[in-house]
Amino acid sequence: MKRVNNAMNMNMVCLLFINLFTVSRLFFLSFFFLMVSCFDFGDDIELEGAEITAEEINYVSELTGLSFPHGTEPVGYYFLGSGIDRSLALKVAIPEAKREDFMRNDIFKNGGNSNSGYHFAQEQKWWKVDELTDGIDRALELPGQKFVECTVGLENGKTHVYVTWFEI
């Protein structure tokens, strides 16, 4: 009789352990999904040329602190807003006469030398930063674990600006 009781006790312990494991896993998954649902995920946006409005340019200015001169022509805009860490890439052409004005942005005064090579930007067909001549590269850490990189140079005889921004 004692052997039967020991076997039954072992079975009960195993069942209790399995139940405890299942309940704790269920609790963990519920907690995980609750936390993920609290994040503010946005949309990913890809725009080219005339699809890019002043709203997108102003948004880039707001995030990066860069001021774009009158006559800026948008080329490409890619915003990754669906993940935890947002990021964006922008390419514009600016009038050559406004290049010096653009170079007065804070990133060119206080930023360090850096290539604008954030990997997601390189996947865009309009991202041709490697083809620039007379390029000037800068990067700047912004408050709140945010970073901006900017490259200005000549591409096909026009002054182009490449901007990447991301948060960690």
C-alpha positions in Angstrom: 0.0 0.0 0.0 2.8 2.3 0.8 4.3 1.9 -2.7 1.0 2.9 -4.3 0.8 6.0 -2.1 4.3 7.0 -3.1 3.5 6.5 -6.8 0.3 8.5 -6.4 2.2 11.3 -4.6 4.8 11.4 -7.5 2.0 11.6 -10.0 0.4 14.4 -8.1 3.7 16.3 -7.8 4.2 15.9 -11.6 0.7 17.1 -12.3 1.1 20.1 -10.0 4.4 21.0 -11.6 2.9 20.8 -15.1 -0.1 23.0 -14.0 2.3 25.5 -12.4 4.4 25.6 -15.5 1.3 26.1 -17.8 -0.1 28.8 -15.6 3.2 30.7 -15.4 3.6 30.5 -19.2 0.1 31.7 -19.7 0.7 34.6 -17.3 4.0 35.5 -19.1 2.3 35.5 -22.5 -0.6 37.6 -21.3 1.8 40.1 -19.7 3.9 40.2 -22.9 0.9 40.9 -25.1 -0.4 43.5 -22.7 2.9 45.3 -22.8 3.2 45.2 -26.6 -0.3 46.5 -27.0 0.7 49.6 -25.0 3.3 50.7 -27.5 2.3 53.4 -30.0 3.0 51.8 -33.3 2.6 53.9 -36.4 2.7 53.2 -40.1 5.5 52.8 -42.6 5.4 55.5 -45.3 7.2 55.5 -48.7 6.9 58.5 -50.9 8.7 59.8 -53.9 8.9 63.2 -55.7 5.6 65.1 -55.9 4.0 62.7 -53.4 6.1 64.3 -50.7 4.3 67.4 -49.3 5.3 70.3 -47.1 3.9 68.3 -44.2 6.6 65.6 -44.5 9.4 68.2 -44.9 8.1 70.0 -41.9 7.9 66.8 -39.9 11.6 66.1 -40.8 12.5 69.6 -39.7 10.6 69.1 -36.4 12.4 65.8 -35.7 15.9 66.7 -36.8 16.1 70.5 -36.2 17.1 71.0 -39.9 15.7 74.0 -41.7 15.2 73.4 -45.4 15.4 76.5 -47.7 12.6 77.8 -49.9 12.8 76.0 -53.3 13.6 72.6 -51.8 12.6 69.8 -54.1 11.7 66.5 -52.5 13.1 63.3 -54.1 12.4 60.5 -51.6 10.9 60.0 -48.1 10.8 56.8 -46.2 9.4 56.6 -42.6 9.5 53.5 -40.5 6.9 54.1 -37.8 5.6 50.5 -37.3 8.4 49.4 -35.0 9.3 50.3 -31.5 12.2 52.6 -32.7 11.1 54.9 -35.4 13.4 56.0 -38.2 13.3 58.0 -41.4 15.2 58.8 -44.5 14.8 61.9 -46.7 16.5 63.0 -49.9 15.9 66.5 -51.3 17.5 68.8 -53.8 18.1 72.3 -52.7 19.0 75.4 -54.8 22.7 75.9 -55.1 22.2 79.5 -54.1 20.8 78.3 -50.8 23.5 75.8 -50.0 25.4 78.1 -47.6 22.1 78.9 -45.8 21.5 75.2 -45.3 25.0 74.7 -44.0 24.2 77.0 -41.1 22.1 74.3 -39.5 23.3 73.2 -36.1 24.4 69.8 -37.3 27.1 71.4 -39.4 28.3 73.5 -36.5 28.2 71.0 -33.7 28.0 67.6 -35.4 30.8 65.1 -35.9 32.0 63.7 -39.2 29.9 60.7 -40.2 28.6 59.0 -43.3 24.8 58.8 -43.7 24.8 55.1 -44.0 21.9 53.8 -41.9 21.1 50.4 -43.5 17.4 50.8 -44.1 18.0 54.0 -46.2 20.4 52.2 -48.5 17.6 49.9 -49.6 15.7 52.8 -51.3 16.3 53.1 -55.1 16.6 56.9 -54.8 19.3 56.6 -52.1 22.5 57.3 -54.0 24.7 58.9 -51.4 27.7 57.0 -52.7 27.4 58.9 -56.0 27.8 62.4 -54.4 30.8 64.5 -55.1 32.1 67.2 -52.8 30.1 65.5 -50.0 30.0 66.8 -46.4 28.8 64.3 -43.8 27.7 65.1 -40.3 26.0 63.3 -37.4 24.5 64.7 -34.2 23.0 63.1 -31.2 19.7 64.7 -30.2 18.0 64.7 -26.8 16.1 61.5 -25.9 18.3 58.9 -27.6 17.6 60.3 -31.1 20.2 60.7 -33.8 20.4 62.6 -37.1 22.8 62.2 -39.9 23.1 64.6 -42.9 25.1 64.5 -46.1 25.2 67.4 -48.6 26.9 67.1 -52.0 26.5 67.3 -55.7 24.7 64.7 -57.7 24.1 65.2 -61.5 25.0 68.9 -61.1 22.5 69.6 -58.4 23.0 70.0 -54.6 21.3 67.1 -52.8 20.7 66.6 -49.1 20.4 63.1 -47.6 19.0 62.9 -44.1 18.6 59.9 -41.7 17.0 60.2 -38.3 16.4 57.4 -35.8 15.6 56.8 -32.2 16.8 54.1 -29.9 
